[in-house]
Amino acid sequence: MNSKKINIGVIGSGHLGQYHVKHYKSMNNINFLGLHDSNPERGNEIAKKYETKYFENVFNLMEACDGVSIVTPTESHYDVAKIALNEFGCNVFIEKPITETISQADDLIDHAQKNNLIIQVGHIERLNPALKALEKYDINPKFIDIQRLAPYTVRGTDVPVVLDLMIHDIDILLSLVKSKVKSIHASGVSILTNSVDIAHARIRFENGTVSSVTASRVAKDKVRKIKIFQDNLYSTIDLLLEQTEVYNITKDPNIIENALQAEPFPIDNEKKYIVYEKPKIKNYDSLREELNNFVNSILRIENPIVNGIEARNALEVVIKINEMILEDLK
């Protein structure tokens, strides 16, 4: 397949879907065929804006494509992706969450594996430059604290805050902790809507790692912060400002020389240093990187940054958290 340009399309041209169209349209390594939207007026508007084709029939678009971005409401993810995978042999990029239920996610994963096709899911925070800056460090957390707070907006309030906001951080958490979840304790409240607006979960993993995850859509200011504590290292990541700071305990002279600040202290009869580092952040468009990865995954040059199984596992945790909160509120 990598001897020719692949054909790509977009299904759904709403708030986020239009950016998929924008990025695909500017890629030189693919043939961007066009888009479909269930609202013809909106679809034609976006097609005209980006000088591409509007497909009235979604099946015609799927039939012509090697891969499609599915940027539709969550309730339609399963039906659209199943048709693309099963009937048209089409690789799929699905915006998060992968599906509404675990059984739907498992079914899509099964269809993709049987047809040797790619499922990639748009957990875009995995590509946040501040988080990517941690890749050069040996991360083995003992405790992780994550906060994601946002002012109230109408958009997204049709689903609980756990599925709207916290799912980003659960996916990040599962990628950082290489262990199975052992236990979950969760609580939450409804403030402005009939759904859960503030949620907190305490998650313990089989390897002993403990995490505290908070999500709220009732806040004055946006906050997206992660704090990681482990042996000889503490890191704070601001996903919103795209800043990362690391405090490392070391006796390695190379690290000491390259550090912004190093304070010596004696421990175990050895001179060690508390080293402060501020990793250099690479600036890039996370969505474009994500879509490039999807294209390269279809070409078998790369693997999906977040595959269907990883997205399914994140969904399973957030569903458990939400069910626990609802049960607690009864």
Protein Blocks (a to p, Z undefined) as FASTA:
>chain_A
ZZpccddddehjafklmmmmmmmmmpckbccfbdcdfblklmmmmmmmnopaddfblklm
mmmpmbdcddbdfklmmmmmmmmmmmnopacdddddfblbfklmmmmmmmmmmnopacdd
ddfklmgmklmmmmmpccddfbdcddddddddfehplpcfklmmmmmmmmmmmmmmgcdd
fbdcdddddfkbmbdfbdcdddddfkopacdddddfbdfbdcdddddddehiacdddfkl
opaddddddfbfklmmmpmbdcdddeehiacdddddddddddddfklmmmmmmmmmmnom
accfbafklmmmmmmmmmmmmmmmmmmmZZ
